[in-house]
Amino acid sequence: MKNIIELSLKELEEALTAEGQEPFRAKQIFSWIYKKGVLDFDRMSDLSVDLRDTLKENFTLSGFKIAKKLQSSDGTEKFLFELEDKNLIEAVSIPAASRVTGCISSQAGCKYACGFCASGKAGFKRNLTSAEIIEQVLHLKYDSAAKDLTHVVFMGTGEPLDNYDNVLRAVRLINSPDAFNIGARRITISTCGLIPGIERLSKEGLQVELSVSLHAADDKTRDTLVPVNKIYPIPALIAACKDYISLTDRQVTFEYILIDGVNSALQNARDLSIMLGNMHLCKVNLIPANPVEEFSIVPPQEAQVLAFRDYLIDQGITATLRKPRGVDIQGACGQLRLKNADK
């Protein structure tokens, strides 16, 4: 049976019509799921018993359970979800003064083994379905203390552009007025630099944000930090980002984790500013490295971080400094892991 939250409103209308039901019932079902967070057909009280039975006979709804929920001292919440096949994935709710951001996973495990990120340490298991992606968003919206969701970022476990079709189907539902109604510009797709996926995304006609995990301005350093760079090296990646900007007129954000003794010297800032200096519509998001027990990396001193940022700004590069969130529950950037995978 197909999971009903894989379907767009139009697809659900067609499916109901094929079962001899009135198509307008699809909007009622969407309202229960996306506006009220109800993942149980029996609780959809304004549907007839006959329709509820039809739904149970033809569709599934909830596909996994909350295995664990942790709350940080800063209000960040991390969810550990158990899928039907017992794989585990993580998602994070990050509340701030004027927004609540949901950080979601696109794969169970990750195959790209970046040298600062715990997400790939358990290895790659499989792609998530669009329903499994959407269900994370539902739980973050309705089961978190924030009880709200204004932004969604595909920055959890996995590489979104390696699960392109399912991610894009989920994005369209997240954006749909009939579902979550979250604006496209409040949805961010992050990639470690898969050029074919960037090229494909540039032709979708979506106003989503693109975030690229850069972390170095030279191939030797990036080969170590982001091994996929050996396939898609920096010159080709930067060219693809320029093409993306030209085709979409959207800004590209370059994520840059600052690691002491690796990529945080002033010379690294100079190299980065030269590389990005003639790029229209880009910014750099600086992230002091978060502690990850599997890697012996540490962040630079605060003065060095600020000097790096200020140098970029002085060279005309838009640069921001991300404040770590959820560090005490290992929910911060680079920390997500499946520690319970073998338990």
Secondary structure, DSSP 8 states (H G I E B T S, - for coil): -EEGGGS-HHHHHHHHHHTT--TTHHHHHHIIIIIT----GGG-TTS-HHHHHHHHHHEE----EEEEEEE-TTS-EEEEEE-TTS-EEEEEEEE-SS-EEEE--SEES-SS--TT-GGGTT---EE--HHHHHHHHHHHHHSSTT----EEEE-SSS-GGGGHHHHHHHHHHHH-TTTT---GGGEEEEES--HHHHHHHTTS----EEEEE---SSHHHHHHH-GGGGTS-HHHHHHHHHHHHHHH---EEEEEEE-TTTT-SHHHHHHHHHHHTT-SSEEEEEEE----TTS------HHHHHHHHHHHHHTT-EEEE----SGGGT-STTT---TTTT-
